[in-house]
């Protein structure tokens, strides 16, 4: 007999449940904070108005995972560090705090900078040593993914600081890091054209999606062209707006159903994996949109 809806709800693992609750809570908080920006935006710029929302939701999801499943993440902390479980929970609280700050646009200057510093520390302490030791495209994809996330944090901090020399420097560094990641991801889409589009990791596009290879090739082309625009600081706003919109569309149309299917699976690991894939790609979309936000008319930060 198939389980009833009530039985599924009662059997829902606490980690996946809290990750989902955190994401929904930040969705509501972010929409409330962004309502004026959304109302004032026109056309495709309404997606750009969701920049902080797309950035904040994944941080809340990741933070909830750290706080609710800390012992499972203990192996991600280098063995030479003291109080390893403390750092897992510390990162969880830091991610929740950053998500609230970014969603509400309160003290984003500091939350963006501190989040970027966290990502760069992860890259230096965890991901680059792991990629050098293990090798393979997935390990290096994670390196570039985390660097782009850190770059997005720098861009948000620079936007919050206004138009001055320091903010322009932060945004320039962030723009270059995002550009490198976009180009790397784009190339990976052409080399592995059946993987889930956006951040090219291991999971494949479901067979129910039509024209799977075409979607990956198209996404790869968008990423490479936009990455070159970012790197050269030419047509940055246009490229970031359209690429960011495309990534968010993929999250809704492809990753959304994938997430629903994962949450319906009885295995806890499948649920958590589905939430992480959804959040990773949504955060990457927020990172791309941050460049569009940084080059809005009147900011004069990017061209």
Buried (B, 14 or more C-beta within 10 A) or exposed (E): EEEEEEEEEEEBBEBBBBBBBBBEBBBEBBEEBBEEBBEEBEEEBBBBBBBBBBBBBBBBBBBBBBBBBBEBBEEBBEEEEEEBEEBBBEBBEBBBBBBBBBBBBEBBBBBBBBBBEBBBEBBEBBBBEBBEEEEEBBBBBBBBBBBBBBBBBBBBBBBBBEEEEEBBEBBBBBBBBBBBBBBBBBBBBBEBBBBBBBBBBEBEBEEEBEEBEEBBBBBBEBBBBBBBBBBEBEBBBEBBBBBBBBBBEBBEEBBEEBBEEBBEEEEBEBBBBBBBBBBBBBBBBBBBBBBBBBBBEEBEBBE
